[in-house]
Amino acid sequence: MPTAYLPLLVLQALAVGFTALILAVSFLLGPRRPESHRMVPYESGIRPVQDARRRFPVKFTLVAMLFIVFDVEAVFFYPWAVTYRQLKLFGLIEMLIFVAILLVGYVYIWKRGALEWE
C-alpha cells in the first residue's frame, strides 16, 4: 500500500525541487540595483501625489455593499417566480414577508442617511 503513494511523493519532490531551483537561480542571476525611481509605486500610468496609506471616506464601499444586499433579493425572486404555481398562497405570503423585511431595511438605511452622497 505505501508503494501506491510513491509516484505522488516523487511528483511532490520534483515540484519542490524545481521551485527551489528557480528561486535560487533568480536570486543568484537577478539584478540587485535598488534605485529610487524603481521603488516608487506606479499604478495606471499615474505617479502618486500623496501617501497611499491616507484615510479615505468609505461611503462608496457602504453603498456598494448595500447594492449587493439589495441586488441579491433579485436572485431569490427568480426561483420563486418559477415555482409560484406550486407554492400558491403560501409562496405569496412568504415572498411578501421577504419583501417587507427588505423594505424595512431599505427604509432604515434611507433614514440613517446611508444613501446620501454629501
C-alpha positions as CSV (number, residue, x, y, z in Angstrom):
1,M,0.0,0.0,0.0
2,P,2.7,2.6,0.7
3,T,4.2,1.9,-2.7
4,A,1.0,3.3,-4.3
5,Y,1.9,6.7,-2.9
6,L,5.4,6.6,-4.4
7,P,4.5,8.4,-7.6
8,L,2.9,11.2,-5.6
9,L,5.9,11.6,-3.4
10,V,8.2,11.8,-6.5
11,L,6.0,14.4,-8.1
12,Q,5.9,16.5,-4.9
13,A,9.7,16.2,-4.5
14,L,10.2,17.3,-8.2
15,A,7.8,20.2,-7.7
16,V,9.5,21.4,-4.5
17,G,13.0,20.9,-6.0
18,F,12.1,22.7,-9.2
19,T,10.6,25.6,-7.3
20,A,13.7,25.9,-5.1
21,L,15.9,25.8,-8.2
22,I,14.0,28.5,-10.0
23,L,14.1,30.8,-6.9
24,A,17.8,30.2,-6.3
25,V,18.7,30.9,-10.0
26,S,16.6,34.0,-9.9
27,F,18.2,35.2,-6.7
28,L,21.8,34.5,-8.0
29,L,21.4,35.9,-11.5
30,G,18.9,38.6,-10.9
31,P,19.8,42.3,-10.8
32,R,20.5,44.0,-7.5
33,R,20.3,47.6,-8.3
34,P,17.8,49.3,-5.9
35,E,17.3,52.7,-7.4
36,S,15.0,55.4,-6.1
37,H,12.8,55.5,-9.2
38,R,12.3,51.8,-9.1
39,M,11.0,51.9,-5.5
40,V,8.2,54.4,-6.3
41,P,4.7,52.8,-6.7
42,Y,3.4,53.2,-10.3
43,E,-0.2,52.5,-11.0
44,S,-2.3,53.0,-14.1
45,G,0.3,55.4,-15.6
46,I,-0.2,58.0,-12.9
47,R,2.6,58.9,-10.5
48,P,1.4,59.1,-6.9
49,V,0.9,62.6,-5.5
50,Q,0.3,61.6,-1.8
51,D,0.8,58.7,0.6
52,A,-1.1,55.6,-0.3
53,R,-2.0,55.0,3.4
54,R,-4.1,58.1,3.8
55,R,-7.7,57.8,5.2
56,F,-10.5,58.0,2.7
57,P,-14.3,58.1,3.0
58,V,-15.9,54.7,3.0
59,K,-19.2,56.0,1.5
60,F,-18.6,54.2,-1.8
61,T,-17.9,50.9,0.0
62,L,-21.1,51.3,2.0
63,V,-23.2,52.0,-1.0
64,A,-21.6,49.1,-2.9
65,M,-22.4,46.7,0.0
66,L,-25.9,47.9,0.2
67,F,-26.3,47.4,-3.6
68,I,-25.1,43.8,-3.2
69,V,-27.5,43.2,-0.4
70,F,-30.5,44.6,-2.2
71,D,-29.4,43.1,-5.5
72,V,-29.3,39.6,-4.0
73,E,-33.0,39.8,-3.5
74,A,-33.4,39.6,-7.2
75,V,-31.8,36.2,-7.1
76,F,-34.5,35.0,-4.7
77,F,-37.3,36.3,-6.9
78,Y,-36.4,34.1,-9.9
79,P,-36.9,30.7,-8.3
80,W,-40.0,32.0,-6.5
81,A,-41.4,33.1,-9.8
82,V,-40.6,29.7,-11.4
83,T,-42.3,27.7,-8.7
84,Y,-45.1,30.2,-8.0
85,R,-47.9,28.0,-9.3
86,Q,-46.9,25.1,-7.0
87,L,-46.4,27.3,-3.9
88,K,-49.8,29.1,-4.3
89,L,-50.9,31.3,-1.4
90,F,-48.1,30.1,0.9
91,G,-45.5,31.2,-1.6
92,L,-47.1,34.6,-2.0
93,I,-47.2,35.2,1.8
94,E,-43.6,34.1,2.2
95,M,-42.5,36.4,-0.6
96,L,-44.5,39.3,0.9
97,I,-42.8,38.7,4.3
98,F,-39.4,38.7,2.5
99,V,-40.2,41.9,0.6
100,A,-41.4,43.5,3.9
101,I,-38.2,42.7,5.7
102,L,-36.2,44.2,2.8
103,L,-38.4,47.2,2.8
104,V,-37.9,47.8,6.5
105,G,-34.1,47.5,5.9
106,Y,-34.3,49.9,3.0
107,V,-36.3,52.5,5.0
108,Y,-33.8,52.1,7.9
109,I,-30.7,52.8,5.8
110,W,-32.6,55.6,4.0
111,K,-33.5,57.3,7.3
112,R,-29.9,56.9,8.6
113,G,-28.6,58.7,5.5
114,A,-26.6,55.9,4.1
115,L,-27.7,56.7,0.5
116,E,-26.8,60.4,0.6
117,W,-23.6,61.4,-1.3
118,E,-22.7,64.6,0.5
